């Protein structure tokens, strides 16, 4: 294990601590205030600067994330609202969306509220508000490396309305500033089912300031709303009130290795009182199954957030996806695998 700039064997580390959680690991918590009351949290520290919260009650999504004690993610004013407050009608998702590092959108509908086949679907689907089952949270030695693994199952099902099952695994390792997400979505039903999936990563201050540089993959950039300027999509600005959100599609060039990535570079990230250092946060993913990329630019006052959103669909809802002939359908028993990695250097 490489820790604090040095290489250690397992027994060398164990000789220096009473228990491994002195350095990092997993801790389970339950929130107890307001509409967050009852929400469970799996708090993870890697011992290398990265820490993040996994929310079993909200689709095993990632809430607060920090590096050297300072935030890299964005938190909505809603907080980590318990999913019992969720309203699946129209735009009700916005009242209980937590923000945080990752909100999973899907599994059947993504984007705008939509009606299709006599069924109505609310904004961004149900995944972010669905409690996980069979949750495993463990830390264990594998040779001289201390592995951290969180896994569980999220299901979206309805009588006569489809049955999709998401198996999620989140991994990191003591001494590393890296999060790996491996998802498998399976059609557990006996009829073909629509499958829309978008990974809504959210970044905020102090990672985002006027000095921040955004590096996107090669490709054409276009606004989803006609007339919205594209210029400045790769820059960040000071908070503005009011500010009308901008959403861009990045039409990516083919990647020979099947991987795409976005890097956020902050030349003056705070790492200690009165001290800063340059950091680079990179989000990469398998573009064979997540071929599309949306960007949500919202440097408004009070909602100061950048959304980086790899997906298998657009953000205008199921009906639009059907009209374009791009709606992904999973046949009975069919599955898709998704891989994403977030690294801080």
Secondary structure, 3 states (H helix, E strand, C coil): CEECCEECCHHHHHCCCCCHHHCCEEEEEECCCHHHCCCEEEEEECCCCEEEEEEHHHCCEEEEEEECCEECECECCCCCCCHHHCCCCCCHHHHCCCECCEEEEEECCCECCEEECCEEECCCECHHHCCCEEEEEEEEEECCEEEEEEEEEEEEECCCCCEEEEEEEEEEECCCCEEEEEEEEEECCCCCEECEEEEEEEECCCCCCCCCEEECCCEEEEECCCCCCCCCCCECCCCECCCCCEEEEEEECCCCCCEEEEEEEEEEEEEECCEEEEEEEEEEEECCCCCEEEEEEEEECCCEEEEEEEECCCCECHHHHHHHCCCCEECCCCEEEEEEEEEEC
